[in-house]
Amino acid sequence: MDIDYVQYEDYTPGNETDDSSSTDHVNFGPSESPVLTHVLVAVNIIISAIGLVGNSLVIWICGCKMKRTVITTWYISLAISDFLFCAFLPLEVFYMITSHWPFGLLLCRLTSSVLFLNMYSSVFLLVLISMDRCIMISFPVWSHNHRRVQKAFGVVLLMWLLSALLTLPSLIFRQTTIHGSVTQCHTNYMGHSRHRAVVLTRFICGFLIPFLMIVICCSVLAFKMTRLTMKSTKPYKVMAALILSFFFCWVPYHSFVLLELDLQNQSVEVIQTGLKVGATLAAANSFLSPVLYVFIGNDFKQTLKRSLMSRIEDAMAEDFRTGGLSHSRCKSMEVIHNQIKPLA
């Protein structure tokens, strides 16, 4: 099948292509092996399912069951960003399977844009979390007097606005092309210079600068914590795990996107496969956060356990009421209450 360079990697979320490349109309053969396609489809389905459930749980716990604080404001925003991406991911899974995009131009642009909106908002939130922790340790008195949920909410709004502005190229340059009965969703920068500018902006603003800021904050934190006696290091372990997971998931994607800028000196098959695998790893970042909260975040885990136990208690109480066994209900609820107290 003869495929333009502008279309050879179409189904990958947010892929970077340039129709001015000299590789137009080269026969690339199959886009990838059937085994790789099946693996990527399965992985993306798992990411979408776990991400939707896990991030919904984080939004519910942090938004409804935990006291609203500056920290929960950061984590709710992170969960919302990941949830949005997981909600659009099934459309990409469909495209991966069928190589046909029947959802129209608007969803073609939105699906690609959500990946980069998630990338920018996630890394900016990680910078905010790192800076916030650093300020708390370095200036505890000032932090106590000035850290407010309202201010954190305002900063989050500014962060979303900046992320949306940096995501605009995906909305502008993404397009659909009809080939007979098949519609393809791809990126067309109409010039190598635009392609390079967008890729470098994403790498610098969405990876390099935030990475340096986070490293500086973490270095200060590590230095300060060696001189302090901490009640618990759990929050810092969660923060460190979130940062490591983000950069582990995004490094392969950025690496292959930068290599794609010099496609004439690279293997097209390697770049194609690398971008698809890299985009899937980037997508995996959207479901790792709730997993890390449960396994590392002690406060979140205890709140989740209490919330689930209270719901079981309410459900059982309702069953007893409908059965009319008031004495048994009282005894059973006393037993349940005594079991829940140690867990809480």
DAZIVEN-V585116 format. One record per pair of residues at least 24 apart in sequence whose ideal C-beta (glycine too) atoms are under 8 Angstrom apart, sorted by the first residue. I is the first residue (numbers start at 1). J is the second residue. If there is no record, write none. Layout:
<<I J> <I J>>
This chain:
<<1 27> <1 29> <1 30> <2 26> <2 27> <3 27> <3 28> <3 31> <5 263> <6 186> <6 187> <6 188> <7 177> <7 184> <7 186> <8 268> <8 272> <9 272> <9 275> <9 276> <10 95> <10 99> <10 184> <10 185> <10 186> <11 92> <11 95> <11 96> <11 99> <11 185> <11 276> <12 275> <12 276> <12 279> <13 89> <13 92> <13 111> <13 112> <13 114> <13 115> <13 279> <13 282> <13 283> <14 112> <14 113> <14 115> <14 116> <14 170> <14 187> <14 279> <15 112> <15 186> <15 187> <15 275> <15 279> <16 187> <16 195> <16 198> <16 199> <16 257> <16 260> <16 275> <17 186> <17 187> <17 188> <17 189> <17 195> <18 188> <18 189> <18 191> <18 192> <18 194> <18 195> <19 188> <19 189> <19 190> <20 189> <20 190> <20 191> <20 192> <20 195> <21 192> <21 263> <21 264> <22 264> <23 263> <23 264> <23 268> <26 268> <28 268> <28 269> <28 272> <31 99> <31 272> <32 272> <32 273> <32 276> <36 273> <36 276> <36 277> <37 96> <37 97> <40 96> <40 276> <40 277> <40 280> <41 93> <41 96> <41 97> <43 280> <43 284> <44 89> <44 92> <44 93> <44 96> <44 280> <44 283> <45 90> <45 93> <46 287> <47 86> <47 89> <47 280> <47 283> <47 284> <47 286> <47 287> <48 86> <48 89> <48 90> <48 93> <50 287> <50 290> <50 291> <51 82> <51 83> <51 85> <51 86> <51 89> <51 286> <51 287> <51 290> <52 83> <52 86> <52 87> <54 287> <54 289> <54 290> <54 291> <55 79> <55 80> <55 82> <55 83> <55 86> <55 286> <55 287> <55 289> <55 290> <56 83> <57 290> <57 304> <58 289> <58 290> <58 293> <58 300> <59 83> <61 300> <61 303> <61 304> <61 307> <62 300> <65 303> <65 304> <65 306> <65 307> <66 299> <66 300> <66 303> <68 149> <69 149> <70 132> <70 147> <70 148> <70 149> <70 151> <70 152> <71 129> <71 132> <71 235> <73 149> <73 152> <73 153> <73 156> <74 125> <74 128> <74 129> <74 132> <74 152> <74 156> <75 289> <75 293> <77 121> <77 125> <77 156> <77 159> <77 160> <78 121> <78 122> <78 125> <78 242> <78 289> <79 289> <79 290> <81 117> <81 118> <81 121> <81 122> <81 125> <81 286> <82 118> <82 122> <82 285> <82 286> <82 287> <82 289> <82 290> <84 114> <84 117> <84 118> <85 114> <85 115> <85 117> <85 118> <85 283> <85 286> <86 286> <86 287> <88 114> <89 283> <89 286> <95 185> <99 182> <99 184> <100 181> <100 182> <100 183> <100 184> <101 176> <101 183> <101 184> <101 185> <102 183> <104 176> <105 175> <105 176> <108 174> <108 175> <108 176> <108 185> <109 170> <109 171> <109 174> <110 171> <111 185> <112 170> <112 174> <112 185> <112 187> <113 167> <113 170> <113 171> <113 174> <115 170> <115 279> <115 282> <115 283> <116 166> <116 167> <116 170> <116 202> <116 206> <117 163> <117 164> <117 167> <118 285> <118 286> <119 202> <119 206> <119 250> <119 282> <120 162> <120 163> <120 166> <120 167> <120 205> <120 206> <121 159> <121 160> <121 163> <122 246> <122 285> <123 206> <123 207> <123 210> <123 246> <123 250> <124 159> <124 162> <124 163> <124 210> <125 156> <125 159> <126 210> <126 214> <126 239> <126 242> <126 243> <126 246> <127 210> <127 213> <127 214> <127 217> <128 155> <128 156> <128 159> <129 239> <129 242> <130 213> <130 214> <130 217> <130 218> <130 221> <130 239> <130 243> <131 213> <131 217> <133 217> <133 221> <133 235> <133 236> <133 239> <134 217> <134 220> <134 221> <134 224> <137 220> <137 221> <137 224> <137 225> <137 228> <138 220> <138 224> <166 201> <166 202> <166 205> <166 206> <169 198> <169 201> <173 198> <195 261> <196 261> <199 257> <199 258> <199 260> <199 261> <202 254> <202 257> <203 254> <203 257> <203 258> <207 250> <207 254> <211 247> <214 243> <218 243> <232 298> <234 296> <234 297> <234 298> <234 299> <235 297> <237 296> <238 292> <238 293> <238 296> <238 297> <241 292> <241 296> <242 289> <242 292> <245 285> <245 288> <245 289> <245 292> <246 285> <248 281> <249 281> <249 282> <249 284> <249 285> <249 288> <250 281> <250 282> <250 285> <252 277> <252 278> <252 281> <252 282> <253 278> <253 279> <253 281> <253 282> <254 278> <302 344> <305 343> <305 344> <306 340> <306 343> <306 344> <309 340> <309 343> <309 344> <310 340> <312 336> <313 337> <313 340>>
